[in-house]
Amino acid sequence: MTPHKPRKNPEDRHPFIDQLSQLYRNKTAVIGLIIITIFILSGILAPYISPHDPLETSLYDQIKPPVWHDTGTWKNILGTDDLGRDILSRLIYGARVSLAVAVVSVGLAFVFGTLLGCISGYYKGKLDSVIMRIMDMILSFPYILLAIVIVAYLGPNLRNAMVAIGITYIPRFARIVRGSVLEECEKDYVTSARAVGARDWRIIFIAILPNCFGPLIVQTTLSFASAILDAAALSFLGLGAQPPTPEWGAMIAKSRGLILRASWVMTFPGLAILFAVLGFNLLGDGLRDALDPRLRD
């Protein structure tokens, strides 16, 4: 007879598997992940799935309504703008622009915020006070106002908008990492690493930092949503993406005068921003529930 294999205790599963299971059971998080996946695939596959060139203009196709209107045609499913450009194509390419802004700006904030937070939380003392007071100064300004000031100084374009958004987000990551590092520094494994003569950088980045990734992942996901919204706001004010770049905020700004005559030109970019931000927020909430044992069912 073959020996009976004992069943595995569900509590013996790897924590990562348990967190994935918890995330999968969160229906809103799954919905958010699906929305984000659609936008990411749209941005990556834009040259292949876009029905038209997003920059192509046509004097004969100006302000055509969507296909479900009486005068609509299948050539332009979501209609056209005042220059005859296909709105669906510009929305698809706009996903690429908005996601690129989110990745670059949040990545910038993640790197510098994490570095400053680790240094501040590990060394403490005067260095901690100086770094945190600088972070407090940045946080004392309304972040969108600070971003406007930075872009106005550097020059209105998409690259400078990324830098401005990244700078305004650095304190978010620095404060989260600092708090986690302060908590981890009191644990035995850090004391043991110091006792055996491990270098500070090794203790910080090899031992401590991996244990701080939970709140960092959640903050990163939620910051993607904020970055997309802020990039659209800067472009709406003329400080971000410049025409004819197909960016959602710039599309809304360009169509302000058409809101009564051709409301679809402004409506669809607004809906794109809404769903992109909603997707990241839903996923961020689900990740927070999955990574924080205190919030689990």
Secondary structure, 3 states (H helix, E strand, C coil): CCCCCCCCCHHHCCHHHHHHHHHHHCHHHHHHHHHHHHHHHHHHCHHHHCCCCCCCCCHHHCCCCCCCCCCCCCCCCCCECCCCCEHHHHHHHHHHHHHHHHHHHHHHHHHHHHHHHHHHHHHCHHHHHHHHHHHHHHHCCCHHHHHHHHHHHHCCCHHHHHHHHHHHHHHHHHHHHHHHHHHHCCCHHHHHHHHCCCCHHHHHHHHHHHHHHHHHHHHHHHHHHHHHHHHHHHHHCCCCCCCCCCCHHHHHHHCHHHCCCCCHHHHHHHHHHHHHHHHHHHHHHHHHHHHCHHHCC
